[in-house]
């Protein structure tokens, strides 16, 4: 009887927070009231039972009942404020079993243990948590989030961030675990000062919100001046409901909305790269090149201006005449002028391609020795890199067969990480290369992705992972308008995805 | 990967003008090698449009060898003559104040 009542209490609290987040005040009040009634009923019923046991002389039974009844109420606090800071991953794992009602409690326990690894100084916990994770197949959001938390414990934050976020792609949904992931992402973004990211996540309600996430979302939406940002009083209430109030009080105080924008002010535009007009084409090109090379974040406008400056400089008659004259004066060998121009073009293209790749910029529309070469270099380089990535992904099937022959176990998380890395590389290449590159890259992605999705579904029952791949392929097929791929994608994504949360 | 000929341009390494004669180049190289041998602080860096760079005896010898070859000198001149003036050393960038360092740890999410 206790279990269903606890489930109801936990879910009512969640529904109340979600309703508040979506600015549904009446629903929030209704869910909060229902939660309060249920909690009170639980406490009254528990007290009555304890009294009854004490009255009939079974006081020890009353003590057991108090333990079972109270632990779920205080477990979250104990895990967060005692077990995790102590790095007691094993105790946290077993303590978490009584902390959350509902299906698949071991998944929550595993993630709590992975969280405690962050403070484990022995360094032995990762293998222990990894063994718990590897014993769980097929892959779901819990395994991905636990792996991301292990990366956090190692200090690999650049790996942890996309991995944590990738859990959203999976069909299997453990709300209590996504709570943790959402909170980690919000706290991490707050540490980096990326308030826009927190505000965007809050607006999209991408993750279920814990009280701390809810407070940080409030701070973020005030800081970025988002519509519907909480007022001072509401932010105070959010702050009071969240843990670590002493630490977060300065965030509350600093959450001052930006001044309203002047209605007559022109929208902020990217500053145009200004080249000194008095300079000859070649010095202008070199100056522009140095300027873009020293920028922290090169922009498409700056890259376009640099490429155009180089195209003008290398096609300029004055540059050719100067080179020819100096070649004669220096007694340079025949063909030295053309060779020097080719060498300069090669050096410049290499350097601009490096800058464009690092900043994920597309090729600017400029026709000349640099513009054309850079366009070819970027398109081919990006397509080649993607093709190599997809080939490596496809090779995992063969690799798996040879590993199985050697008796090695398959690690689903490795396949997921490979897919996520490839998907991110594809997205970056498409962002830089535009629709043309997307159309060229999609057929290879579709062939390899479809094969991998079918292999994972049929051979290993990795339903969530396979479904995520099919969903991504369908989105891409819709973007490029590939009818055959859309049809197959619709068929694949409409299949029923069995997860631990929806099976009986 | 090819690199822009600005950081290790022979004219910048030797600290001479792009129209220097062969005799001037050899003389400057000998002077710099002697100064580097004696550990003169002034000789240990050279200005470039990208900021100061460390100068070594190997770089000086490679620069002289490059300027003896007419084709390599032509390319070096092309860059050195048209490059913007050398830049002094930049002060270190100010520390970022956008975020809250240590917040993750204080909120129980790791160091």
Interface residues (C-beta under 8 A of the other chain):
Chain A: X80 X81 X84 X85 X115 X118 X119 X152 X153 X155 X183 X184 X187 X188 X190 X191 X192 X193 X194 X212 X243 X244 X247 X248 X251 X280 X282 X283 X286 X287 X289 X290 X293 X294 X323 X326 X327 X330 X331 X332 X333 X336 X339 X340 X343 X344 X346 X347 X348 X350 X351 X354
Chain B: X1 X2 X3 X4 X5 X6 X49 X50 X70 X71 X73 X74 X75 X77 X78 X79 X82 X83 X84 X96 X98 X99 X100 X101 X102 X103 X104 X106 X107 X108 X109 X110 X111
